[in-house]
Amino acid sequence: MYNSKYLEVNSDDVGLRLDKFIFKNFSNIPYSIIQKKIRTGLFKVNGFRKRASYKLNYLDKVFYIGDLILAKNKLKNLSVNEDQKLIIKKSIIFEDNEVIILNKPYGIPVQGGTKIKFSINDALNQTGSKNKILRLTHRIDKNTTGILIIAKSKETAKNVTELFRENKIKKTYWALVEGNPKEKKGYIKASIAKIKVNKMEKMKVIENKEKNSITYYKTLDSRDGLSLLEVYPKTGRTHQIRIHLLSKKCPILGDKKYKLSNNNSNKFKEINKKMYLHAKSISFKLNEKRYVVEAELPSHFKKILKLYNFII
């Protein structure tokens, strides 16, 4: 392999994801950049391309192009800066030996990508240490605010992820929607699948009774063509709440991706610049301890509720 070097996997790193292993050894490179370099083949395992999620085995050799050492210096300016780390630290609303719970700010993606310069995951990886990597346990959308659980160990991450999979975590959202649901309280039961629209991937309600997703909702108040809903997703499909509410002709205010074709954009153009979906509370039991945490609404959400005199 031309001009290449390698890192050998020891017993401590067996089972570690490839991207996590690389970050552990090149911690000044943003996590999103590492994932991109894996996709483009800059990093290989035993001479072969692998996915970022590949689990390493004992004595695996992770090869990388020798010029990466030079590239690292060029990438330093992409590293998470102190102001960005401070944003994350200020977002912590609960912490113990097992987890950190954030009130995620608006507009910050949870995970990195090719066009993303800063994500929650990047900040977590640079906040942790080589011996203690902070781990995401789930995701919420970039423009959704609120509860996000971070695990302090691999074991805790596995346990929390399992709780989500088994529907043993209750997560409640507040959504400000256009229109008024015909039924003040109820549930939406519909299957969701990924489709392509104008070369862009979207999720859409489809006919498939075997794979139904379920979202419970309750109307808290309605004012001037807007409704404040308390929403509880029983299942956890991508964009589930946004798609289910759209299917009821009550799209989330400010949702640019999932909206009605005859959207009341002119009526709400002064207030729909941001999306109004907030992960407000969460409750679960982990290692015999009961967790109940609530996240304060973001300022743009509170401002609109006050402007329209919502009673909450």
VOGU-3710 file (C-alpha; in Angstrom, 3 decimals, decimal comma):
1> mynskylevn> 0,000/0,000/0,000  1,614/3,230/-1,247  2,864/5,646/1,442  0,642/4,069/4,080  0,898/3,469/7,793  -1,283/1,475/10,108  -2,570/1,225/13,664  -2,966/-2,252/15,144  -6,023/-3,096/17,238  -5,197/-4,312/20,735
11> sddvglrldk> -7,435/-6,182/23,156  -8,803/-2,944/24,688  -10,258/-1,833/21,359  -11,858/-5,092/20,222  -15,478/-4,428/19,271  -14,952/-0,676/18,908  -16,458/0,925/15,820  -13,960/1,866/13,136  -14,877/5,571/13,268  -14,592/5,648/17,073
21> fifknfsnip> -11,193/3,932/16,927  -9,900/6,456/14,410  -11,174/9,391/16,452  -9,497/7,925/19,516  -6,169/8,130/17,691  -6,785/11,344/15,700  -8,910/13,310/18,156  -8,189/16,719/16,621  -10,008/15,760/13,416  -13,780/16,378/13,537
31> ysiiqkkirt> -15,877/13,237/13,666  -17,760/14,193/10,488  -14,470/14,471/8,568  -13,365/11,050/9,823  -16,595/9,497/8,546  -16,082/11,129/5,152  -12,477/9,846/4,957  -13,686/6,320/5,738  -16,250/6,526/2,922  -13,628/7,748/0,444
41> glfkvngfrk> -11,207/4,977/1,396  -8,559/7,018/3,197  -8,871/4,541/6,072  -8,969/0,801/5,384  -9,004/-2,310/7,567  -6,526/-5,013/6,550  -6,362/-3,370/3,134  -10,130/-3,315/2,525  -12,733/-0,581/2,705  -15,133/-0,926/5,615
51> rasyklnyld> -18,158/0,968/6,861  -17,752/3,435/9,732  -19,854/1,053/11,852  -17,483/-1,900/11,293  -16,585/-3,554/14,628  -12,854/-4,093/15,000  -11,263/-7,463/15,771  -8,091/-8,283/17,674  -4,932/-7,470/15,633  -6,885/-5,817/12,814
61> kvfyigdlil> -4,681/-3,304/11,007  -6,259/0,079/10,283  -4,301/1,548/7,380  -4,236/5,241/6,524  -2,400/7,343/3,963  0,802/8,731/5,421  -0,062/12,213/4,149  -2,876/12,241/6,704  -0,371/13,602/9,220  -0,034/16,695/7,032
71> aknklknlsv> -3,766/16,761/6,389  -4,409/16,781/10,133  -2,741/20,159/10,464  -4,887/21,575/7,655  -8,005/20,287/9,377  -7,306/21,866/12,729  -9,365/24,908/11,829  -12,374/22,588/11,441  -12,083/21,287/14,982  -14,754/22,209/17,486
81> nedqkliikk> -13,771/25,499/19,107  -14,204/26,504/22,732  -17,332/28,568/22,031  -18,986/25,552/20,431  -17,999/23,338/23,356  -19,491/25,947/25,685  -22,804/25,776/23,819  -22,946/22,061/24,573  -21,905/22,459/28,207  -24,597/25,089/28,750
91> siifednevi> -27,143/22,674/27,294  -26,601/20,060/30,025  -29,723/19,793/32,200  -28,878/16,527/33,989  -25,783/14,453/34,663  -24,823/11,455/36,778  -22,316/8,589/36,487  -24,264/6,926/33,669  -25,649/9,628/31,392  -25,634/13,265/30,385
101> ilnkpygipv> -28,957/14,718/29,252  -28,902/17,775/27,007  -31,532/20,325/26,072  -30,353/20,415/22,454  -30,332/23,913/20,953  -32,096/24,777/17,713  -30,254/24,353/14,419  -27,432/22,081/15,594  -27,339/18,609/13,979  -26,792/15,628/16,252
111> qggtkikfsi> -24,428/13,836/13,868  -21,918/15,041/11,303  -22,028/14,758/7,528  -20,328/15,963/4,373  -21,840/19,468/4,538  -21,927/19,781/8,323  -19,160/21,739/10,019  -20,308/21,289/13,616  -22,463/18,662/15,302  -23,301/17,520/18,819
121> ndalnqtgsk> -21,285/14,361/18,201  -18,181/16,336/17,186  -18,373/18,332/20,400  -18,910/15,226/22,526  -15,932/13,446/21,023  -13,654/16,395/21,716  -15,111/16,891/25,187  -14,461/13,282/26,167  -11,057/11,648/26,554  -9,226/8,774/24,872
131> nkilrlthri> -10,245/6,475/27,696  -13,814/7,740/28,033  -15,723/8,333/24,812  -19,146/9,947/25,198  -21,738/8,171/23,058  -25,009/9,164/21,438  -27,901/6,824/22,240  -30,474/8,262/19,819  -31,033/11,210/17,488  -33,385/14,138/17,026
141> dknttgilii> -33,601/16,341/13,958  -31,381/19,378/13,445  -34,242/21,846/13,925  -35,894/19,934/16,761  -34,935/21,098/20,237  -34,944/19,355/23,593  -34,045/16,093/25,283  -30,991/14,184/24,033  -29,435/11,344/26,072  -25,655/10,891/26,012
151> aksketaknv> -24,065/7,759/27,497  -20,811/7,862/29,451  -19,839/4,289/28,618  -20,271/1,686/25,911  -22,337/-0,472/28,261  -24,690/2,370/29,170  -25,102/3,285/25,495  -26,047/-0,311/24,743  -28,556/-0,407/27,616  -30,234/2,892/26,724
161> telfrenkik> -30,422/1,934/23,050  -32,074/-1,324/24,071  -34,628/0,581/26,173  -35,522/2,667/23,121  -35,806/-0,465/20,987  -38,126/-2,108/23,519  -40,271/1,058/23,876  -39,374/1,346/27,554  -38,534/5,034/27,301  -41,391/7,542/27,265
171> ktywalvegn> -40,491/10,711/25,413  -42,998/13,549/25,195  -42,854/16,368/22,651  -44,593/19,694/22,263  -45,490/20,669/18,707  -46,997/23,914/17,461  -48,988/23,061/14,345  -50,994/24,825/11,678  -54,697/24,060/11,909  -56,757/22,261/14,532
181> pkekkgyika> -57,014/18,467/14,815  -60,614/17,305/14,353  -60,266/15,161/17,447  -58,710/16,955/20,404  -57,111/13,760/21,649  -56,225/10,543/19,880  -53,574/8,649/18,002  -52,228/8,355/14,477  -51,500/4,857/13,175  -49,774/4,752/9,802
191> siakikvnkm> -46,790/3,132/8,111  -43,843/5,249/6,986  -41,363/4,586/4,184  -38,520/6,446/2,493  -39,162/7,773/-1,013  -37,345/10,048/-3,471  -38,899/13,345/-4,551  -36,908/15,463/-7,029  -33,717/13,571/-6,095  -34,309/14,332/-2,410
201> ekmkvienke> -35,105/11,596/0,110  -38,238/12,050/2,204  -40,353/9,881/4,467  -43,994/9,331/3,531  -47,089/7,592/4,893  -47,781/4,373/2,953  -50,241/1,477/3,067  -48,621/-1,296/5,102  -50,606/-2,500/8,099  -47,853/-4,893/9,175
211> knsityyktl> -45,397/-2,078/9,948  -47,550/0,621/11,480  -46,032/3,495/13,431  -48,075/5,016/16,252  -48,137/8,576/17,573  -50,412/9,699/20,421  -51,367/13,359/20,708  -53,420/15,735/22,862  -54,423/19,318/22,048  -53,330/21,629/24,867
221> dsrdglslle> -54,707/24,853/23,357  -55,682/26,422/20,015  -55,381/30,064/18,923  -55,877/31,847/15,588  -55,333/28,852/13,335  -52,533/27,337/15,428  -52,670/24,449/17,903  -50,268/23,430/20,641  -50,066/19,646/20,885  -48,506/17,300/23,404
231> vypktgrthq> -47,196/14,370/21,384  -45,969/10,940/22,415  -44,473/8,681/19,713  -45,036/5,045/20,660  -42,651/3,976/17,895  -39,526/5,762/16,728  -39,371/6,032/12,940  -37,402/8,785/11,199  -39,424/12,039/11,070  -42,402/10,133/12,481
241> irihllskkc> -44,067/12,998/14,363  -43,620/15,423/11,476  -45,081/13,010/8,911  -47,957/11,798/11,084  -49,087/15,338/11,907  -48,866/16,280/8,237  -51,104/13,292/7,430  -53,722/14,891/9,708  -53,359/18,154/7,745  -51,742/19,760/10,774
251> pilgdkkykl> -48,101/20,288/9,721  -45,640/21,564/12,283  -45,200/25,316/12,002  -41,929/26,111/10,246  -41,373/22,601/8,864  -39,970/23,279/5,395  -39,784/19,609/4,397  -43,169/18,253/5,435  -45,877/20,779/4,631  -49,182/20,997/2,795
261> snnnsnkfke> -49,185/22,057/-0,854  -51,648/24,803/0,068  -49,578/25,766/3,096  -50,645/28,952/4,907  -47,160/30,351/4,325  -48,384/33,910/3,850  -50,524/33,850/6,972  -47,664/32,651/9,161  -44,684/33,970/7,171  -43,499/36,169/10,047
271> inkkmylhak> -43,313/33,308/12,530  -42,567/30,159/10,492  -38,875/30,817/9,962  -38,067/28,211/12,625  -39,600/24,804/13,297  -41,650/24,390/16,468  -41,010/20,846/17,676  -39,513/20,331/21,134  -38,605/17,094/22,964  -39,953/18,286/26,300
281> sisfklnekr> -39,651/15,392/28,735  -38,374/11,873/29,132  -38,806/9,083/31,661  -37,120/5,692/31,885  -35,557/3,234/34,303  -31,864/2,356/34,037  -29,974/0,119/36,477  -32,836/0,286/38,986  -32,832/4,107/38,908  -35,835/6,070/37,663
291> yvveaelpsh> -35,047/9,061/35,452  -37,590/11,840/34,874  -36,168/14,912/33,130  -37,860/17,931/31,549  -36,335/20,415/29,089  -37,327/24,084/29,027  -38,810/25,405/25,786  -36,431/27,379/23,540  -36,867/31,155/23,360  -38,446/31,217/19,875
301> fkkilklynf> -41,089/28,715/21,024  -41,919/30,615/24,216  -42,098/33,889/22,294  -44,787/32,598/19,921  -46,847/31,047/22,707  -46,834/34,401/24,474  -47,574/36,342/21,277  -50,670/34,237/20,558  -51,762/34,078/24,226  -51,621/30,298/24,501
311> ii> -52,728/28,979/27,876  -50,339/26,268/29,103
//
